[in-house]
Amino acid sequence: MAMTYSQISLAAKGVYQTSADFISQSFINVEPESKVLWLSKADKSTVAKILQHKFNRMRIRYWQANNQTVWILNEIGKEKPITIGVHIKNDQIDHFKVLTFRESRGDEVRHEFFSQQFINAELNNDIRLSKHIDGITGATLSVRATTKVARLALWLHNKVVTERL
């Protein structure tokens, strides 16, 4: 039996993992501290450059234990936010996962074959990822959103780890 367009649209949307589960799986045998990063005007300018749109929030919540951080960030795919968890350890992405997908198309970014590309990625001097991320036909905007979130999480991690030293 063939699926209708509305059934396909509903299949793409979903919560794949809760933020709490992502955080607890990221920190093994360590209790992370929930923190808030307050963004300066210069920070918001850099965030806007990474996201390629204005960023209106004044603060971002994250979790930290030693040199590890977890960021739960949202970025618009085509029209709706995609919630992504990024675990950074030793200045590299250690775990990357789409937690909630709300769009009608482009949900291929939630699969492990895609998210594995981000593992061990770092940020280079021009705020780009050190690894090439392959696109997915039909999911271009979702791929762009996930790549921007990876870059942003690494930049934010570098900011909080540098401030701590």
Secondary structure, DSSP 8 states (H G I E B T S, - for coil): ----HHHHHHHH-EE-S-HHHHHHHHSTT---EEEEEE--HHHHHHHHHHHTS----SEEEEEEETTEEEEEEEEESSSSEEEEEEEEETTEEEEEEEEEE-SSS-GGGGSHHHHGGGTT--B-TTS-BSS-----TT-HHHHHHHHHHHHHHHHHHHHHHHHH-
